[in-house]
Amino acid sequence: MEALAAATQASHLRKIQMGAKMKKPEFFPLFGWSHNKWLARPRPIEEDLKEMAECGLNIACFARVEELDLCQKHGLKAIINDQRLRYDWAQGVD
């Protein structure tokens, strides 16, 4: 395994030395773990999403389906929290 890692690193260094340009990603995800529904005193969802976008975040995590229009309005992509797919985290996994 160490040999593979060393060979990969050496290949990468050769490309840099030869002047190969690294391709920039078209999209780099930046997100907080969740938005305000976890706060002790939640704020209006739109206010929270707007501030997330203003801070440079580009994904709203665990957005509900009814929040998707607000995410789009503020230029955010979303990881969707679909209530139909509930999981009992306290129960654990078999």
HUFEN-V643100 format. One record per backbone hydrogen bond with DSSP energy under -1.0 kcal/mol. CO is the residue of the C=O (numbers start at 0). NH is the residue of the N-H. E is the energy in kcal/mol with one decimal. If there is no record, write none. Layout:
BEGIN
co->[CO & CO]
nh->[NH & NH]
e->[E & E]
END
This chain:
BEGIN
co->[0 & 1 & 2 & 3 & 4 & 5 & 6 & 7 & 8 & 9 & 10 & 11 & 12 & 13 & 14 & 15 & 29 & 29 & 34 & 35 & 43 & 44 & 45 & 46 & 47 & 48 & 49 & 50 & 51 & 52 & 57 & 59 & 62 & 63 & 64 & 66 & 67 & 68 & 69 & 70 & 71 & 76 & 78 & 81 & 86 & 87]
nh->[4 & 5 & 6 & 7 & 8 & 9 & 10 & 11 & 12 & 13 & 14 & 15 & 16 & 17 & 19 & 18 & 57 & 58 & 37 & 38 & 47 & 48 & 49 & 50 & 51 & 52 & 53 & 54 & 56 & 55 & 76 & 78 & 80 & 66 & 67 & 70 & 71 & 72 & 73 & 75 & 74 & 59 & 62 & 84 & 88 & 91]
e->[-2.1 & -2.5 & -2.4 & -2.4 & -2.3 & -2.5 & -2.4 & -2.2 & -2.5 & -2.3 & -2.0 & -1.9 & -2.7 & -2.1 & -2.7 & -1.4 & -2.7 & -1.4 & -1.1 & -2.3 & -1.9 & -2.8 & -2.5 & -2.1 & -2.1 & -2.2 & -2.3 & -1.6 & -2.1 & -1.5 & -2.8 & -2.4 & -3.2 & -2.2 & -1.6 & -2.1 & -2.5 & -2.3 & -1.5 & -3.2 & -1.6 & -2.8 & -2.1 & -2.2 & -1.3 & -1.0]
END
